[in-house]
Amino acid sequence: MRRVLVVDDEPHIRTVLRGYLQADGFEVAEAADGAAALAGMREHPPDLVLLDVMMPGIDGLEVLRQLRTFSDVYVILVTARAEEVDKLVGLGVGADDYITKPFSPREVMARVKAVLRRDRGLHTVEQATLRFDGVTIDTAGREVVVNGAPVMLSSLEFDLLAALAAAPGRVFSRAQLLERVWGYDFYGDERVVDVHIRSLRARLGDPAGDAHLIATVRGAGYKFVGSPE
């Protein structure tokens, strides 16, 4: 049975989501604030977190930042603010998807099922060691070394890098990357790819203005441009 943690300071929202999730066979835990959510995730790790952004005390984005220091669990942000900047900031700290209030519980269930159908680490290239311009990508050990120093990537960031590096010079559209990395049933916004590319570049020391590993192909997508050793 998959376990979902619902984090929201509004009791009626937790009650509604619990009802729908349990009716679909999920085990459900609840937290009314960020501190309780972090404690619960350490004690009983869930398979997915539905995380409200606007909460008193520790807000959802800070919860997500702290969560990503010890867990790669799937996270769907729930926000009452529709501005795109809020969505992208949330995705930039490691969310897998977002939902804007007011929402349909059926939409939430569709998003939850779509995210959970994806298996982290199963959409990467065949196991191999790839070497480019001082960058080593060990797909078997899921490790990345840049100029002799290990680089810590999230599971999703690693899969994204491995997918691009497996075919240097090939341009991948957002849809193709979603299919390869997120899985066929990804339900959310294609621009989630842009946010994770931005985060991946930052971790690799590869800013967009001087891309020596991942290049943007305007109107088409992204390609890996590192030279094989």
ZIGI-V406820 format. One record per helix or strand of 3 or more residues. SS is the DSSP state (H for helix, E for strand). FROM is the first residue (numbers start at 1). TO is the last residue. If there is no record, write none. Layout:
((SS	FROM	TO) (SS	FROM	TO))
This chain:
((E	3	7) (H	11	23) (E	27	31) (H	34	43) (E	48	52) (H	60	67) (E	74	79) (H	84	92) (E	97	100) (H	105	117) (E	129	132) (E	135	138) (E	143	146) (E	149	151) (H	155	165) (H	174	182) (H	192	204) (H	208	210) (E	214	217) (E	221	224))
